[in-house]
Amino acid sequence: MAKFDVVDLSNKKVAEIELSDDVFAATPNPHLLYEGAKMQQINRRAGTVAVKNSSLVSGGGKKPWKQKGTGRARQGSSRASHWVGGGKAMGPKQRDYTYRPPRGVRRAALSSAISLRAGEKKIVFINEFPSDGKSKKAYESLTKGLKLVNALVVDEKKNDKLLRAVRNMEKFDVLPVEGVNVESVLRRSTLVITVAAAKALNEALLKPRGSKAQG
């Protein structure tokens, strides 16, 4: 079990917390980080781009002119791709870009990202993060109290006032435990996580196969 200091919003140590080595002290795997980030980025692709081919363009059912005797090249339809207003030859079609690695890979990727920040001493464990829903107070706690420039803040979903207070800040992100992902952890240089959220995340990433998974 890995031990970490727990501080309050004034950055004073108030306790210690023990968490699993498999989640918070694993050896970061660059390929797993790549797989986790790729999954999120590629799944944002809508895949809705499309053009009309010759079968979808309206009109053109009649042969433009007779086959012989006009002196012009033979044509079968005005919907052909070389006609103005005709269909597009071999154009893009709608497709599903969804990419979802196995559950074990997703869990291991998130554990790698968290362990990477832990190894860099870039995780701040706080005992709690009360909020009145106002951004000013939360911003002061993060910048003046914890002396951070940018960070991802993670707390339990029920602390909805904190989510409202931090979500519109330029250099700080906020997520509930259920929404923690590889890309968000890597986007910010520091991870700020409450004790309750850390324990919930630790438990979720250690669930045996067949249990409801995180990520």
SULRA-V683538 format. One record per backbone hydrogen bond with DSSP energy under -1.0 kcal/mol. CO is the residue of the C=O (numbers start at 1). NH is the residue of the N-H. If there is no record, write none. Layout:
CO;NH
CO;NH
This chain:
2;19
4;17
6;14
6;15
7;127
8;11
12;8
15;6
17;4
19;2
20;24
21;25
29;33
30;34
31;35
32;36
33;37
34;38
35;39
36;40
37;41
38;42
39;43
42;45
47;95
52;88
53;56
53;57
79;87
80;83
83;86
92;51
102;106
103;107
104;108
105;109
106;110
107;111
108;112
109;113
110;114
111;115
112;116
113;117
114;118
115;119
116;120
117;122
118;121
122;191
124;193
125;7
126;195
134;138
135;139
136;140
137;141
138;142
139;143
140;144
140;145
141;146
142;148
151;173
152;192
153;175
154;194
156;159
158;160
159;163
160;164
161;165
162;166
163;167
166;169
171;151
173;153
175;155
176;179
177;180
181;185
182;186
183;187
184;188
190;152
191;124
192;154
193;126
194;198
195;199
196;200
197;201
198;202
199;203
200;204
201;205
208;211
